[in-house]
């Protein structure tokens, strides 16, 4: 009897193992979603559909095809940029990248993509760690130095960011490298140099591609910050010629009309922008525009919509340590608009604890303290925010208002005048507050 028992047992075990592999539920492959409106027009969408269909077919045949998984992840990361649907596509890409890295933990491209995705989601420390791991595998790749530059900027490690940008430009000066130079020049207070570098970035790209038009939009925004509305408008209109219906170009034209106090026209541009791309910033901008256009109910509706979008992102980030967009800095500003000052401070502090050396975060905390009437705390934080000698008009004006409230009147007035000289079309509520203070003195 015992002689037959073990063969039967082994046969049963083998059958069970075979069943596990033959009948297990295959790992879900994320699918491409339909585009709508202007995003569904043109050859780019046709090419995207074709490429993704080919990759999905490969994965249906061989779900463990690491190369196909990596290419599909990259396609989905780009689709997130185009559509603004980061919640879906970033998660899809992360699933694919994690699958690749489980099989090939030293896959350089997968590490870079995961680092880029982490930075997109504002998981900056994680992005830095992944990029540092990747650069050890391939120290001659320009792209990885761009990731290291971005991570160090966001964490407030600016000298190291400059070093990484220099390495990137030495290896491969192109659109991505020039754009990073522009960001750093802006941080260091060189606005003309920032414009020069971003202009080089826009010219280095192929017209109409999303990356090229994004650089052109950044160039337009730099022109806005220096009060040159004509040049800004020209960049946004050119972007719409090269990439019809591009939401961020429409938003740029909306800001130009806002600066000119053509609020109805500005609202129309932002409504068009948000019809195709999911971006809380469009609802945030509409909050201000409806208020300026004497439509308080619509302003409140847009403010709540912006907060809801940001809160969903923040909750996902809290629930999932690998994914979900940290949005506490943006929430701090959003709650200022609804005058929920305690919530604004709560989120500003959360972001500050996450990255205490970033000057944008320091500026946010300073401004929240100012709005709460906590001027000494605001002054302390603003001093740190200005240590890089950044010359953006919003920062200068806020610094001037805070300085004035803490008794440094001459310094405050000089900063406000400098801000308004750089950009006479500065955010209207900020500019009006500064002008009133100057008039009172």
Secondary structure, DSSP 8 states (H G I E B T S, - for coil): -HHHHHHHHHHHHHHHHHHHHHHS------------GGGG-SHHHHHHHHHHHHHHHHHHH-TT-HHHHHHHHHHHHHHHHHH--HHHHHHHHHHHHHHHHHH-TT-HHHHHHHHHHHHHTT-HHHHHHHHHHHHHH-TT-HHHHHHHHHHHHHTT-HHHHHHHHHHHHHH--SHHHHHHHHHHHHHTT-HHHHHHHHHHHHHHS-TTSHHHHHHHHHHHHHHHHTT-HHHHHHHHHHHHHHSTT-HHHHHHHHHHHHHTT-HHHHHHHHHHHHHHS--HHHHHHHHHHHHHTT-HHHHHHHHHHHHHHHHHHHHHHHH-TTSS---HHHHHHHHHHTT-HHHHHHHHHHHHHH-TT-HHHHHHHHHHHHHTT-HHHHHHHHHHHTTT----HHHHHHHHHHHHHTT-HHHHHHHHHHHHHH-TT--HHHHHHHHHHHHH-
